[in-house]
Amino acid sequence: MTEPVGSPDGPAVMTEVFDAVYRGESPFGKRPPWDIGAPQPAYVALEESGLISGAVLDAGCGTGEDALHLAGKGYAVMGLDLSPTAISLAREKAGERGLEAVFEVADALELKGYEGCFDTVIDSGLAHTFEGDRLRSYAAALRRACRPGAVAHILSISDEGSAEMQARLAEAIEEIPAPLPDDDEPPALKRSADHLRNGFADGWTVESIDESLMRGIIPTTSELLDVHAWLGRFRRS
């Protein structure tokens, strides 16, 4: 949802950055704002609407709440994340709840060893961390991991939602910078519907990109906050 402040690129570096976040060694404190302790309401609604089927991949699963929700509904679910600490926490939750979701460490830009495994993908807050070329690489990796006709449901925070979340975090946490005025913003990743549409242009059919909400949490107060997001549905060709 909101990347760690000053996070650099590169899988090895990003692994350590996010591991530190999940160990509680970041300005967020004991929990990051995307770790809400429950599934995203958008994915609860998708499942209730019958839009989840077959073998499910939770890409960038974090500590596993979305995957565990679906496992509890009887789906075969695998959660993949770059952070070993997040995967360890997800496995602990699965054991404590008696659920059979599988959690493994993996680079979402590669997904080696998972070719042709999945019928449904859910992604809560991973795609929006990638700029254009990396988003296309991610979409290509998902395509390799999916069977023909598979559907990817991508929940991505918008520019509006990101600014709102950062502003609220800046109010609560001294180390988090407040958003700059639009005129002063440096060139950066734009989290728009077109960003998602262009990222999934090759090998996927865009079925819909709708306005939605992504739920976050203010770590210092445990206040839940729903911010503007995009929910894209893409079908593998």
HELIX and SHEET records of a PDB file:
HELIX    1   1 PRO A   11  TYR A   22  1                                  12    
HELIX    2   2 PRO A   41  GLU A   48  1                                   8    
HELIX    3   3 GLU A   65  GLY A   72  1                                   8    
HELIX    4   4 PRO A   84  ARG A   97  1                                  14    
HELIX    5   5 ALA A  127  THR A  129  5                                   3    
HELIX    6   6 GLY A  132  ALA A  145  1                                  14    
HELIX    7   7 ASP A  159  ALA A  172  1                                  14    
HELIX    8   8 ASP A  182  ASP A  184  5                                   3    
HELIX    9   9 ALA A  193  GLY A  199  1                                   7    
SHEET    1   A 7 VAL A 102  VAL A 105  0                                        
SHEET    2   A 7 VAL A  77  ASP A  81  1                                        
SHEET    3   A 7 VAL A  56  ALA A  59  1                                        
SHEET    4   A 7 PHE A 118  SER A 124  1                                        
SHEET    5   A 7 CYS A 146  ILE A 157  1                                        
SHEET    6   A 7 GLU A 223  ARG A 236 -1                                        
SHEET    7   A 7 TRP A 204  ILE A 218 -1                                        
END                                                                             
